[in-house]
Amino acid sequence: KEAATQELLTAKGYPNSMVSMSEDSVDVAVNAEELTDVDRAKIEDVVQRKTGVSMQNIVISTYHD
């Protein structure tokens, strides 16, 4: 699920994203300086569809190379 989520995030325009899953939560690190509300909504939608984890258990952070 982690790899499939990362692939879909790359396809949606978020390359080099990292996804880490635990039993009931998902951490996502996106290579970006900042994310808009629209970006966050897109990422949450992808993660929720691919993993089945509810939005309140998805943590999105950014990093920059």
C-alpha positions, 0 to 999 in steps of 0.5 A, spaced: 500 500 500 505 504 501 508 503 494 502 504 491 500 510 494 507 513 493 506 511 485 499 515 485 502 521 489 508 521 483 503 521 478 498 526 481 504 531 481 508 530 488 514 526 486 519 523 491 513 523 496 515 518 502 509 514 505 509 510 512 504 506 514 502 503 521 496 500 523 491 505 523 495 512 521 499 514 515 505 519 515 506 522 508 512 527 507 512 531 500 518 534 497 515 541 497 516 548 500 509 549 502 502 546 500 496 549 499 489 547 502 488 544 495 494 540 495 493 537 502 486 535 499 489 531 493 494 528 498 489 526 503 484 523 497 489 519 494 492 516 501 485 515 503 483 511 497 489 507 497 490 505 504 483 506 507 485 510 513 481 516 515 483 523 514 484 525 521 489 519 521 493 522 515 499 526 517 502 530 511 509 534 512 513 537 507 521 537 506 525 540 501 532 537 498 
